[in-house]
């Protein structure tokens, strides 16, 4: 049995987990997307379904996989492919490899971090907000619309308002300014929220482990602090109140995400708001600032990645109990 990693070696979280597993001499097989044009995937749909991957002449049976960590990019957008016509054999081949591997990832009995069907919920922030509220977190008043009049009324009602993407596409969170052209929202549904004052806390859930980092920054979006002319954020590892840790674990379970990056904010009154959940978090930034062993948790302590033992808390989480 082995551990499958699928993605790009230059992707820092993928590289960190692969390095951890190799250091432990774990049975890991890295499926490098850079070799997508040298990759074929054959599915035997007989009595016992079998999926075999061949890369540059080397064959690997996915039936041997007992655990998988996935951070695939769109192979058709890799250098040398994104400029090709969609009708080209190379473009179609890359798209088909992605499609078959994603389908395998959703149906395999292996322990997958994370399944594509679970990660798909990130495409709708309103869908996520329902799960967030269900887990017991506060959610700021939110408006998703392409009606400029509704936006103007929302701003009159709440005053200090931020704007962000409504989808899973990365966007820069910022406050609505008086110079903004509200009519522009007619071209695309956009998400607006009342701004919540407080301190950002990024939480990474890995199975039943919780890693929290407090972020000291005066920027509206600390990810872009330097680009916006603010000082660099200062990150500190913290212990969450037990009830907040439980909510984070419950939220990840509700969304079917063994690995999740959860964005929280603690208000001056001690209330905990949650804004969104990243199903494929770039945890290495936080790990490098806090020293938290997130890659080791994803890779498995001692290289023992895979389904938790039956009856354990982690098993109950994976099973959705």
GIMO-V245078 format. One record per helix or strand. SS is the DSSP state (A for helix, B for strand). FROM is the first residue (numbers start at 1). TO is the last residue. If there is no record, write none. Layout:
BEGIN
[[SS/FROM/TO] [SS/FROM/TO]]
END
This chain:
BEGIN
[[B/2/7] [A/12/23] [B/28/32] [A/33/38] [B/39/44] [B/50/55] [B/58/61] [A/62/64] [B/65/70] [A/75/77] [A/89/107] [B/111/113] [A/116/123] [A/125/134] [B/138/138] [B/142/145] [A/148/158] [B/161/164] [B/174/175] [A/182/187] [B/190/194] [B/199/206] [B/209/216] [A/222/224] [B/234/238] [A/242/254] [B/259/266] [B/272/278] [A/284/290] [A/294/299] [A/301/303] [A/313/319]]
END
